[in-house]
Amino acid sequence: MNTIEHWINGAATPAGSTRTAPVFDPATGQQRAEVLLAEASDVDAAVAAAGTAFETWGDSSLSQRTKVMFAFRELLVKHEDDLARIISAEHGKVVDDARGEIVRGREVVEYACGIADALKGSFSDQVSRDVDVHNFRQPLGVVAGITPFNFPIMVPLWMHPIAIATGNTFVLKPSERDPSASALVAELYAEAGLPDGVFNVVNGDKVAVDAILGHPGIAAVSFVGSTPIARYVYDRATAAGKRVQALGGAKNHAVVLPDADLEYAANHLTAAAFGSAGQRCMAISVGVAVGSAGDRLVEILERKAREVKVGPGTDPASDMGPVVTEAARERVVNAVTSGAEQGATVVVDGRDLKVEGHEAGFFVGPSLLDRVTTEMDAYREEIFGPVLAIVRAETVDEAIAIINANPYGNGTAIFTASGEAARKFQREVKVGMIGVNVPIPVPMSYYSFGGWKDSLIGDSPIHGPEGVKFYTRAKVVTTRWPHTAAGFHFPTAN
């Protein structure tokens, strides 16, 4: 049995205890490895290594940092297939989907390659007689990331490249469900020339999380996961005096108006709802069919859902793989059952799907529920699986009201041919990321990612310009040359 170790101070490192957790292949249901679970002492060791490394990395030149980032970017390209297959083996998503995840994460590395521009300060000459003012930003020190299972490469890449390029050192606590990708990333950083201790990986469960949140040597914590845990992370870490990025859950809606191209909309809703088995924080889980679009849209969605090929992620013919664990499969099954019991119409039922040759795998098929109401559990709860719930609305105003009443505000989309309706939607909807005829509006790396309401705890989005601000703090310097006599009055410009 392969044992996945931590990565501390430039080398694979065993844990301070013998606690382990199984790592499964979701397509077979069989254990493929075990991962060491950290104790607080392991977190201490990683923070100590990162703290020592910061003494030199924090003063490293922008040229040195960008040189590492360019080399790291090329290694991600070179090892894209290796990483994609590791992700598929432990997460279950199809290999091509995993490649897409790597590309979207690599975009942030490319943004980090231009960190010199993002860190440029400003200068004001002669603000007063012989007085100049300039500002610049400096790294915080040791920072940490706690990341979810659903994007084992992309979400960490939204954090550590920006943190490292701005001069910080990093401790990553990846999901214990699919930790191998992070181990390979650590090796690629080392090959790229990153000094030992700048990037560290500590695998673990709540013990490791709590050690990170309370550790006095960690200046900031970035987190992506469910809303309850995001609140927990935010409360614990801010109480310990840390900066916190805490991104929570989602219930993303896509509104389809009667004037939309319904085949186009249905194609994109199908991919956005069932891609990666619905295990995306930006997945579309609710379709809001407006007016006369409803019956025809559901008819097309039914056809397309039945055409989705479900199978192992390594099979090129598969459109969708399994969910990550047996517990996740049961959650999806229970959500469909609850919807049926509460009055929804089960148009497509994926509960009893079996994949030939993989009967023990954690497979569940696409499910389409119609006539869902906002009081039903299938609407209110974050299922995080391949279930698309259709809610009916009479007008675009009613659709907007439905979205705005939902406690989540991560992403949303509208499908329409009307610029007027699209503009009204994007201005009035209370959601952080909006797509117009784009179902999964994940921003590019040079914009920041973050929702509203219960999808973002606090006010710090992730990556892009907001990421640079999060991982640095500003200094403003006022300079006078030559020296002049001091006065007791409050200094003013003159």
Summary of the structure (lengths in Angstrom):
residues: 494
radius of gyration: 24.3
end to end distance: 74.1
largest distance: 87.1
contacts: 1842
relative contact order: 0.14
helix: 39%
strand: 23%
